[in-house]
């Protein structure tokens, strides 16, 4: 991002040697540097006021990452000021700033012989991108929101995330682009088959943006892919990323609840059933309240006691979709059609079926047979 621009303050001041007002000793000029305003990751506006008419002098600002920036420290940059009034001037600091960095600035005025510095002001540029919490984690995928900040006149050429099993990933590691340009929040998720993660693995992830060909990174977050043993000794297949509504994880029973195919429950539309992730427990309760059959899939799951746990239920349509990632990852065997607790019509419910090694979601008559494979949440 840094453009090397060599400006010599002495040259800038050389053209104005007169002392065209009667303000007394020039060295006694009172110069006040105001607080930085309108900060973006790459720009800041600075204003200063002077005790004398600035029209006859050279004026501007010295800016650097070290305290008390001056023309002699070898690291600071000079920015010429624009006159605002007879006794004030301003400048936009733009070509040297980088995101999330602290800078020091002092106003400067000179009559060609004497240089007067104002007070020092400190400011920190905002981050250009923020990495959110990784959510909806399975054995093969995840989702994360990144927030790209307004960057003034600079154009965001690319944005996305980088991740690795080692800390501090960069663009040299696995990356997922969320598309060019734009600020604000955007969701990033891996495309299965193009970007992969390994089950039961700790990952480090950062958001990134590219501006003028240079990459800038957000804060680092960590997550663990599913496929490890949970509280009941069964495989965790889903992680929300944080605890909400009393739970965070979903785990699956080691085995189906019955060896034989079972019916779904009963016919007739049941109000309140949902396809959504997190709906399976409530779905199961609604089904067992409406259906009297003791051998229905929902009833068998609700009554199951497995590994000393009795809070099992029949997964919803979206929950069983994440469960299938365990099979894709090769750590869980599923070969039978599985019931969900989501209803398609008055006579059909959704089920997870298999054909030629692939899977599909289908509507299945509720009185035909399929497996009931319980899950629980914690």
C-alpha positions in Angstrom: 0.0 0.0 0.0 2.8 2.4 0.8 3.9 4.6 -2.2 7.4 5.9 -1.6 7.1 9.6 -2.1 10.2 11.6 -1.1 9.4 15.1 0.0 11.9 17.4 1.5 10.5 19.9 3.9 13.3 22.3 3.4 12.4 22.6 -0.3 8.7 23.0 0.5 9.6 25.9 2.8 12.2 27.5 0.6 9.8 29.6 -1.4 8.3 31.6 1.5 10.9 33.5 3.4 9.0 36.7 4.1 7.4 37.6 7.4 4.5 39.6 6.0 2.5 40.3 9.1 3.3 42.0 12.4 2.6 39.1 14.7 5.8 39.4 16.7 8.6 36.8 17.0 7.8 34.0 14.5 9.1 31.4 16.9 6.3 32.3 19.3 3.6 31.3 16.9 1.0 29.2 18.7 0.1 26.2 16.5 -2.7 23.8 17.5 -3.1 20.3 15.8 -6.7 19.2 16.0 -7.8 15.6 16.4 -7.9 13.4 13.3 -11.4 13.1 11.6 -13.1 11.1 9.0 -10.9 8.1 9.5 -10.9 5.2 7.0 -8.3 2.4 6.8 -6.3 4.5 4.4 -7.2 8.1 5.0 -7.5 10.7 7.7 -8.3 14.4 7.7 -6.3 16.8 9.9 -6.9 20.4 10.7 -4.7 23.0 12.5 -5.1 26.5 13.8 -2.5 29.2 14.0 -2.1 32.4 16.1 -1.0 34.3 13.0 -2.2 34.8 9.5 -0.9 31.8 7.5 -1.1 33.4 4.1 2.5 34.4 4.0 4.0 31.1 5.1 4.5 27.4 4.3 2.3 25.2 6.4 1.3 21.5 6.6 1.7 18.4 8.7 4.4 15.8 9.5 3.0 12.3 10.0 4.8 9.1 11.1 4.6 6.0 13.2 7.1 7.3 15.7 6.3 10.0 18.2 7.1 13.7 17.6 7.4 13.4 13.8 9.7 16.0 12.2 11.6 16.7 9.0 14.8 15.3 10.5 13.7 11.9 11.8 14.0 10.2 8.4 10.7 8.2 8.7 7.9 10.8 8.7 6.1 12.2 5.7 5.2 15.8 4.9 1.7 16.7 3.7 1.1 20.3 2.4 -1.9 22.0 4.0 -4.9 23.6 2.3 -5.9 27.0 3.7 -9.3 26.9 5.4 -9.3 30.5 6.8 -6.8 33.2 7.6 -5.6 31.2 10.6 -6.4 27.6 9.9 -5.4 24.9 7.4 -6.2 21.2 6.8 -4.9 18.2 4.8 -6.1 14.7 3.9 -3.5 12.1 4.8 -3.9 9.4 2.1 -0.8 7.9 0.5 1.1 6.5 3.5 -1.6 5.1 5.8 -2.4 1.4 6.4 -5.3 -0.2 8.3 -5.2 -0.8 12.0 -2.0 1.2 12.5 -1.2 4.0 15.0 0.2 7.3 13.6 1.4 10.5 15.1 0.9 13.9 13.5 2.1 17.5 14.2 1.1 20.7 12.4 4.0 22.7 11.0 4.5 26.3 9.9 7.7 28.0 8.6 8.8 31.3 7.3 11.7 29.8 5.5 14.1 30.3 8.4 12.3 29.1 11.4 10.1 26.0 11.7 7.4 25.8 14.4 5.7 22.5 15.3 2.3 22.2 16.9 1.2 19.7 19.5 1.3 16.0 18.7 -2.0 14.2 18.0 -2.3 10.4 17.9 -4.8 8.4 15.8 -5.3 4.8 14.8 -6.7 3.8 11.5 -9.6 1.3 11.6 -9.3 -2.3 10.6 -10.2 -2.9 6.9 -11.8 -6.3 7.5 -13.2 -8.1 10.5 -13.5 -11.9 10.8 -16.7 -13.2 12.3 -17.4 -16.4 14.3 -17.2 -19.6 12.2 -20.7 -21.1 12.2 -22.5 -24.2 10.9 -19.5 -26.4 11.1 -19.7 -30.0 9.9 -17.1 -32.6 9.0 -16.7 -31.1 5.5 -17.9 -27.4 5.6 -18.4 -24.2 7.5 -19.7 -20.7 7.1 -18.3 -17.4 8.3 -19.3 -13.7 7.9 -16.7 -11.1 7.1 -17.2 -7.4 7.4 -15.3 -5.2 5.0 -15.0 -1.6 6.1 -15.4 1.5 3.9 -11.9 2.3 2.6 -12.2 5.8 1.2 -10.9 6.2 -2.3 -9.3 2.8 -2.4 -11.0 0.0 -4.3 -11.3 -3.5 -2.7 -10.1 -5.8 -5.5 -10.8 -9.1 -3.7 -12.1 -10.3 -0.4 -12.6 -13.6 1.3 -10.9 -15.9 3.9 -7.7 -17.9 4.3 -7.4 -20.9 6.5 -4.9 -23.5 7.6 -4.2 -26.1 10.3 -1.4 -23.9 11.4 -1.7 -20.4 13.0 -1.5 -17.1 11.0 -2.7 -18.3 7.6 -2.0 -16.1 4.5 -3.0 -16.1 0.9 -0.4 -18.8 0.3 -2.7 -21.2 2.2 -6.2 -22.4 1.3 -8.3 -19.4 0.4 -12.0 -18.8 -0.5 -12.9 -15.6 -2.4 -16.2 -13.9 -1.8 -15.9 -11.8 -5.0 -14.4 -8.5 -5.9 -15.4 -5.1 -4.6 -17.9 -4.1 -2.1 -18.0 -3.3 1.6 -20.2 -4.4 4.5 -20.9 -8.0 5.6 -20.6 -10.9 3.2 -21.0 -14.7 3.9 -18.1 -17.0 2.9 -18.5 -20.7 2.7 -16.5 -23.5 1.1 -17.7 -25.0 -2.2 -17.7 -28.8 -1.5 -15.3 -30.4 -3.9 -13.3 -27.3 -4.5 -12.4 -26.3 -0.9 -12.2 -29.0 1.6 -11.5 -29.4 5.3 -10.5 -32.6 7.2 -12.8 -33.9 9.9 -11.9 -33.5 13.6 -9.2 -30.9 12.8 -8.4 -27.5 14.4 -8.2 -24.7 11.9 -7.1 -21.1 12.0 -8.9 -18.6 9.8 -8.6 -14.9 8.8 -10.6 -12.7 6.6 -8.7 -10.8 3.9 -9.0 -8.0 1.4 -6.7 -7.1 -1.5 -6.2 -3.4 -2.2 -3.8 -2.1 -4.9 -2.4 -5.6 -5.1 -1.6 -5.9 -1.4 -3.3 -8.2 1.0 -4.6 -7.1 4.4 -5.8 -9.5 7.0 -8.5 -9.4 9.7 -8.4 -11.0 13.2 -7.7 -14.7 13.5 -10.4 -17.1 14.7 -10.2 -20.8 15.3 -12.7 -23.7 14.8 -12.8 -27.4 14.9 -14.4 -29.5 12.2 -17.0 -32.1 13.3 -16.3 -35.8 13.5 -15.1 -36.2 17.1 -16.8 -37.9 20.0 -19.3 -35.9 21.9 -20.7 -36.0 25.5 -22.5 -39.3 25.0 -19.6 -41.1 23.2 -21.3 -40.5 19.9 -20.0 -38.5 16.9 -20.6 -34.7 16.8 -21.7 -33.9 13.3 -22.7 -30.2 13.7 -21.4 -27.2 15.6 -23.3 -23.9 15.5 -20.1 -22.1 16.5 -21.6 -20.7 19.7 -24.2 -21.6 22.3 -27.7 -20.2 21.6 -31.1 -21.3 22.9 -29.3 -23.7 25.3 -27.3 -25.8 22.8 -24.4 -25.7 20.4 -23.7 -29.2 19.1 -25.6 -32.0 17.4 -24.4 -35.6 17.8 -25.7 -38.8 16.3 -26.4 -42.2 17.9 -23.8 -44.9 17.1 -26.6 -47.0 15.6 -30.2 -46.7 14.3 -32.9 -47.0 17.0 -34.4 -50.2 15.4 -33.0 -52.9 13.3 -35.9 -53.0 10.9 -37.5 -50.3 8.8 -40.3 -48.4 10.6 -43.1 -46.1 9.7 -42.8 -42.4 10.1 -45.7 -41.9 12.5 -49.2 -41.2 11.1 -50.9 -39.5 8.2 -52.5 -36.1 8.4 -50.8 -32.7 8.4 -49.2 -31.8 11.7 -49.0 -28.0 12.4 -45.7 -26.5 13.5 -43.3 -29.0 11.8 -40.2 -27.4 10.3 -37.4 -28.3 7.9 -35.0 -26.0 9.8 -31.7 -26.8 11.5 -32.5 -27.0 15.2 -36.1 -28.0 14.7 -35.8 -31.7 15.2 -36.5 -31.8 18.9 -39.7 -29.8 18.6 -40.7 -31.7 15.5 -40.4 -35.0 17.4 -42.5 -33.8 20.3 -45.2 -32.6 17.9 -45.2 -35.9 16.0 -45.4 -38.1 19.1 -48.2 -35.9 20.5 -50.2 -36.3 17.3 -49.5 -39.9 16.4 -50.5 -42.8 18.6 -48.4 -45.5 16.9 -45.7 -46.9 19.3 -43.5 -48.1 16.4 -43.2 -44.7 14.6 -39.7 -43.3 14.0 -40.2 -40.2 16.1 -41.6 -42.2 19.0 -38.7 -44.7 18.9 -36.2 -41.9 18.9 -37.9 -40.1 21.8 -38.0 -43.2 23.9 -34.5 -44.3 23.2 -31.8 -44.4 26.0 -28.4 -44.7 24.4 -25.1 -44.4 26.3 -27.1 -43.3 29.4 -28.6 -40.4 27.5 -32.4 -40.2 27.0 -32.8 -36.9 25.1 -32.7 -38.2 21.6 -35.0 -37.1 18.7 -35.6 -37.6 15.0 -33.6 -35.1 13.0 -35.2 -32.4 10.8 -34.6 -32.2 7.0 -31.7 -29.7 7.4 -30.2 -31.5 10.4 -29.9 -34.8 8.5 -28.3 -33.0 5.6 -25.3 -32.1 7.9 -25.4 -35.6 9.3 -24.6 -36.9 5.8 -21.3 -35.1 5.9 -20.0 -37.8 8.3 -20.6 -40.3 5.6 -18.8 -38.1 3.0 -15.9 -37.8 5.4 -15.7 -41.6 5.7 -16.2 -41.8 9.5 -19.8 -42.9 9.6 -21.6 -45.6 7.7 -25.1 -44.8 6.4 -26.6 -47.1 3.8 -30.3 -47.1 4.4 -33.1 -44.6 3.8 -33.5 -42.5 6.8 -36.6 -40.7 8.1 -36.5 -37.0 9.0 -39.0 -35.3 11.3 -40.0 -32.8 8.5 -43.3 -33.3 6.7 -43.8 -32.9 2.9 -47.5 -33.3 2.7 -50.4 -34.9 4.6 -49.2 -38.4 3.5 -45.5 -37.9 2.9 -42.4 -37.0 5.0 -38.9 -36.2 3.9 -36.4 -38.9 3.9 -32.7 -39.2 3.0 -32.2 -41.9 0.3 -29.2 -43.3 -1.5 -28.6 -44.4 -5.1 -25.4 -45.4 -6.8 -23.3 -44.0 -4.0 -25.0 -40.6 -3.9 -27.7 -39.3 -1.7 -30.9 -37.4 -2.3 -33.8 -35.9 -0.2 -37.1 -37.4 -1.2 -40.8 -37.3 -0.1 -41.8 -40.8 1.2 -45.1 -42.2 2.1 -45.4 -42.1 5.9 -46.6 -45.7 6.2 -43.7 -47.2 4.2 -40.5 -48.3 5.9 -37.3 -46.5 6.6 -34.6 -46.3 9.3 -34.9 -44.1 12.4 -31.5 -42.8 13.4 -31.7 -40.5 16.5 -29.7 -37.5 17.3 -29.3 -35.3 20.3 -28.1 -31.8 21.1 -26.0 -30.2 23.9 
